[in-house]
Amino acid sequence: MASRCVNNLGGRVILKEATSEQVNDYVRKHCREYYEMPPDFVFKEIRMLLKSPMLVGLQIKKGKILLPFTKPCPGYGTILYEIAAKETDLDFIRSNLTKVSG
């Protein structure tokens, strides 16, 4: 069985080598709905590697999720991805994470 990797989610990189603060600020600015994601949260069978809790944002009208991930490889650091989301993905985030008010 192929290992699950964040790269397999597709989408595009919005921020690269970002700090937690930069990721959270971007998500707050570009999403009306966002949730706190703890390190090691599992989404789509992929463990989200993070050094500290960060915000994951839902862009409902666009059908996108803004998803932070920390790659341990040199030159990557923390990345914020924009990935396509199905309604089940949005429901999973809503059901398993704590909503943060803006």
SULDA-V847169 format. One record per residue. RES is the residue in one letter. PSI is psi as a letter, one per 20 degrees, with the letter a starting at -180 (999 if undefined). Layout:
res->RES psi->PSI
res->RES psi->PSI
//
This chain:
res->M psi->p
res->A psi->q
res->S psi->q
res->R psi->p
res->C psi->q
res->V psi->h
res->N psi->h
res->N psi->i
res->L psi->i
res->G psi->b
res->G psi->a
res->R psi->q
res->V psi->p
res->I psi->g
res->L psi->q
res->K psi->q
res->E psi->l
res->A psi->q
res->T psi->r
res->S psi->g
res->E psi->g
res->Q psi->g
res->V psi->g
res->N psi->g
res->D psi->g
res->Y psi->g
res->V psi->g
res->R psi->h
res->K psi->h
res->H psi->j
res->C psi->q
res->R psi->h
res->E psi->p
res->Y psi->q
res->Y psi->q
res->E psi->p
res->M psi->p
res->P psi->q
res->P psi->q
res->D psi->j
res->F psi->p
res->V psi->p
res->F psi->p
res->K psi->l
res->E psi->j
res->I psi->p
res->R psi->p
res->M psi->o
res->L psi->o
res->L psi->q
res->K psi->h
res->S psi->r
res->P psi->q
res->M psi->r
res->L psi->p
res->V psi->p
res->G psi->q
res->L psi->p
res->Q psi->n
res->I psi->g
res->K psi->h
res->K psi->i
res->G psi->l
res->K psi->q
res->I psi->p
res->L psi->o
res->L psi->o
res->P psi->q
res->F psi->q
res->T psi->o
res->K psi->p
res->P psi->i
res->C psi->q
res->P psi->q
res->G psi->j
res->Y psi->f
res->G psi->b
res->T psi->p
res->I psi->q
res->L psi->o
res->Y psi->q
res->E psi->o
res->I psi->q
res->A psi->q
res->A psi->p
res->K psi->r
res->E psi->h
res->T psi->h
res->D psi->g
res->L psi->g
res->D psi->h
res->F psi->g
res->I psi->g
res->R psi->h
res->S psi->h
res->N psi->i
res->L psi->r
res->T psi->p
res->K psi->p
res->V psi->p
res->S psi->q
res->G psi->999
//
